[in-house]
Amino acid sequence: MSKDELELLKSGAARLGRGMRAAWALVAVAVLGWWLMGGSGFDRALLASKRVVITGASQGIGEQLAYLYCSAGASVLLVARSKPRLAAVADECRRRASQTVGVGEEGRGAVVVGTLSADLSDVKGCGERVVAEAKKLLGGLDILVLNHISAQVAPAF
């Protein structure tokens, strides 16, 4: 096998791997959404008053998960790089929470929505920063959704 053929094979394998990860992520979000919308008798009350951190929350899957958690009554800390997008998602989360979560219902408190602008590709200290912010804003952490993308160097074959 020539060097060019080997490089082409590596490139194809890498694309296939990325595609498979994206497909599984899409399936996971679809199943979670189905459950949260009552498709399987999932009790949305299980998420009420939970404290959730969602990374990659400024768009795509993370954004949609934030809306679902807030609609179910969970408090969220939204983490991403883009401050303007985070602010827009947080506003929409608050709007959806106020429409679907009855304020003062037994067993439910007010939904807290906070944002943290952070570049999680800079690994040093970022985990501690996110957890500290969750403790400060939400009083702790029940669910962690790691939805951010980090650039990685492909391993050598």
GUFIFI-932133 format. One record per residue (C-alpha): x, y, z; residue number from 1; residue in three letters. Coordinates in Angstrom, 1 decimal. Layout:
BEGIN
NODE     east    north       up   kolke   filum
NODE        X        Y        Z     NUM     ALA
...
//
This chain:
BEGIN
NODE     east    north       up   kolke   filum
NODE      0.0      0.0      0.0       1     MET
NODE      1.4      3.4     -1.0       2     SER
NODE      1.8      6.3      1.3       3     LYS
NODE     -1.0      8.2     -0.5       4     ASP
NODE     -3.4      5.3     -0.1       5     GLU
NODE     -2.5      5.0      3.6       6     LEU
NODE     -3.2      8.7      4.1       7     GLU
NODE     -6.5      8.4      2.3       8     LEU
NODE     -7.5      5.4      4.4       9     LEU
NODE     -6.6      7.3      7.6      10     LYS
NODE     -8.6     10.3      6.5      11     SER
NODE    -11.6      8.2      5.7      12     GLY
NODE    -11.4      6.4      9.0      13     ALA
NODE    -11.2      9.8     10.9      14     ALA
NODE    -14.3     11.1      8.9      15     ARG
NODE    -16.2      7.9      9.7      16     LEU
NODE    -15.3      8.2     13.4      17     GLY
NODE    -16.5     11.8     13.5      18     ARG
NODE    -19.7     10.9     11.7      19     GLY
NODE    -20.4      8.0     14.1      20     MET
NODE    -19.9     10.2     17.1      21     ARG
NODE    -22.2     12.9     15.7      22     ALA
NODE    -24.9     10.3     14.9      23     ALA
NODE    -24.8      8.8     18.4      24     TRP
NODE    -25.0     12.3     19.9      25     ALA
NODE    -28.0     13.1     17.7      26     LEU
NODE    -29.7      9.8     18.7      27     VAL
NODE    -29.0     10.5     22.4      28     ALA
NODE    -30.5     14.0     22.2      29     VAL
NODE    -33.6     12.7     20.3      30     ALA
NODE    -34.2     10.0     22.9      31     VAL
NODE    -33.8     12.5     25.8      32     LEU
NODE    -36.1     14.9     24.1      33     GLY
NODE    -38.7     12.2     23.5      34     TRP
NODE    -38.5     11.2     27.2      35     TRP
NODE    -38.7     14.8     28.4      36     LEU
NODE    -41.8     15.4     26.2      37     MET
NODE    -43.5     12.5     27.8      38     GLY
NODE    -43.0      9.9     25.0      39     GLY
NODE    -42.3      7.0     27.4      40     SER
NODE    -44.1      8.1     30.5      41     GLY
NODE    -40.9      9.7     31.7      42     PHE
NODE    -41.7     11.8     34.8      43     ASP
NODE    -40.5     15.3     34.1      44     ARG
NODE    -40.8     16.0     37.8      45     ALA
NODE    -37.6     14.0     38.2      46     LEU
NODE    -35.7     17.0     36.7      47     LEU
NODE    -37.5     19.6     38.8      48     ALA
NODE    -35.1     21.4     41.1      49     SER
NODE    -32.0     19.6     39.7      50     LYS
NODE    -28.9     21.6     39.2      51     ARG
NODE    -27.4     21.2     35.7      52     VAL
NODE    -24.2     22.4     34.0      53     VAL
NODE    -24.3     22.2     30.2      54     ILE
NODE    -21.1     22.9     28.2      55     THR
NODE    -21.4     23.9     24.6      56     GLY
NODE    -24.7     25.5     25.5      57     ALA
NODE    -24.6     28.5     23.1      58     SER
NODE    -25.9     26.6     20.0      59     GLN
NODE    -27.0     23.2     18.6      60     GLY
NODE    -27.5     20.3     20.9      61     ILE
NODE    -26.4     22.1     24.1      62     GLY
NODE    -28.8     24.9     23.4      63     GLU
NODE    -31.7     22.5     22.9      64     GLN
NODE    -30.8     20.6     26.0      65     LEU
NODE    -30.8     23.8     28.0      66     ALA
NODE    -34.3     24.6     26.9      67     TYR
NODE    -35.5     21.1     27.8      68     LEU
NODE    -34.0     21.1     31.3      69     TYR
NODE    -35.4     24.6     32.1      70     CYS
NODE    -38.8     23.6     30.8      71     SER
NODE    -38.7     20.7     33.2      72     ALA
NODE    -37.9     22.9     36.1      73     GLY
NODE    -34.1     22.4     36.4      74     ALA
NODE    -31.7     25.2     37.2      75     SER
NODE    -28.9     25.5     34.7      76     VAL
NODE    -25.4     26.9     34.3      77     LEU
NODE    -24.8     27.5     30.6      78     LEU
NODE    -21.1     27.3     29.6      79     VAL
NODE    -19.7     28.3     26.2      80     ALA
NODE    -17.3     30.8     24.6      81     ARG
NODE    -19.7     33.2     23.1      82     SER
NODE    -21.1     35.7     25.6      83     LYS
NODE    -23.8     37.2     23.3      84     PRO
NODE    -25.1     33.7     22.3      85     ARG
NODE    -25.1     32.6     26.0      86     LEU
NODE    -27.1     35.6     27.0      87     ALA
NODE    -29.7     34.9     24.2      88     ALA
NODE    -30.0     31.2     25.2      89     VAL
NODE    -30.3     32.2     28.9      90     ALA
NODE    -33.1     34.6     28.1      91     ASP
NODE    -35.0     32.0     26.2      92     GLU
NODE    -34.4     29.5     29.0      93     CYS
NODE    -35.9     31.9     31.5      94     ARG
NODE    -38.9     32.5     29.2      95     ARG
NODE    -39.6     28.8     28.8      96     ARG
NODE    -39.2     28.1     32.5      97     ALA
NODE    -41.6     30.8     33.4      98     SER
NODE    -44.2     29.4     31.0      99     GLN
NODE    -44.0     25.8     32.0     100     THR
NODE    -42.9     25.7     35.6     101     VAL
NODE    -45.4     26.9     38.1     102     GLY
NODE    -43.8     29.3     40.6     103     VAL
NODE    -44.5     28.2     44.1     104     GLY
NODE    -45.7     24.7     43.3     105     GLU
NODE    -45.0     22.2     46.0     106     GLU
NODE    -41.5     20.8     45.8     107     GLY
NODE    -40.4     23.4     43.2     108     ARG
NODE    -38.3     26.4     43.6     109     GLY
NODE    -37.5     29.2     41.2     110     ALA
NODE    -35.4     28.1     38.1     111     VAL
NODE    -32.0     29.7     38.2     112     VAL
NODE    -30.3     30.3     34.8     113     VAL
NODE    -26.7     31.5     34.8     114     GLY
NODE    -23.9     31.8     32.2     115     THR
NODE    -20.2     31.3     32.2     116     LEU
NODE    -18.1     32.3     29.3     117     SER
NODE    -15.2     29.9     29.1     118     ALA
NODE    -12.9     28.3     26.6     119     ASP
NODE    -12.9     24.7     27.7     120     LEU
NODE    -10.1     23.8     25.3     121     SER
NODE     -7.8     25.4     27.8     122     ASP
NODE     -8.0     22.4     30.2     123     VAL
NODE     -5.8     23.8     33.0     124     LYS
NODE     -8.1     24.9     35.8     125     GLY
NODE    -11.3     25.1     33.7     126     CYS
NODE    -13.0     22.1     35.5     127     GLY
NODE    -12.4     23.8     38.9     128     GLU
NODE    -13.7     27.1     37.6     129     ARG
NODE    -16.9     25.5     36.2     130     VAL
NODE    -17.6     23.5     39.4     131     VAL
NODE    -16.9     26.6     41.6     132     ALA
NODE    -19.4     28.7     39.5     133     GLU
NODE    -22.0     25.9     39.8     134     ALA
NODE    -21.6     25.8     43.6     135     LYS
NODE    -21.8     29.6     43.8     136     LYS
NODE    -24.8     30.1     41.5     137     LEU
NODE    -26.7     26.8     41.9     138     LEU
NODE    -25.6     25.7     45.3     139     GLY
NODE    -24.1     22.5     43.9     140     GLY
NODE    -24.3     20.2     40.9     141     LEU
NODE    -26.6     17.2     40.1     142     ASP
NODE    -26.1     16.7     36.4     143     ILE
NODE    -23.1     17.5     34.1     144     LEU
NODE    -23.7     17.6     30.4     145     VAL
NODE    -20.3     17.7     28.6     146     LEU
NODE    -21.3     18.8     25.1     147     ASN
NODE    -18.3     21.0     24.1     148     HIS
NODE    -15.9     20.1     21.3     149     ILE
NODE    -12.2     20.1     21.9     150     SER
NODE     -9.7     19.9     19.1     151     ALA
NODE     -7.4     16.9     19.5     152     GLN
NODE     -4.4     15.8     17.6     153     VAL
NODE     -5.2     12.6     15.7     154     ALA
NODE     -3.1      9.6     17.0     155     PRO
NODE     -0.4      8.3     14.8     156     ALA
NODE     -1.0      4.9     13.4     157     PHE
//
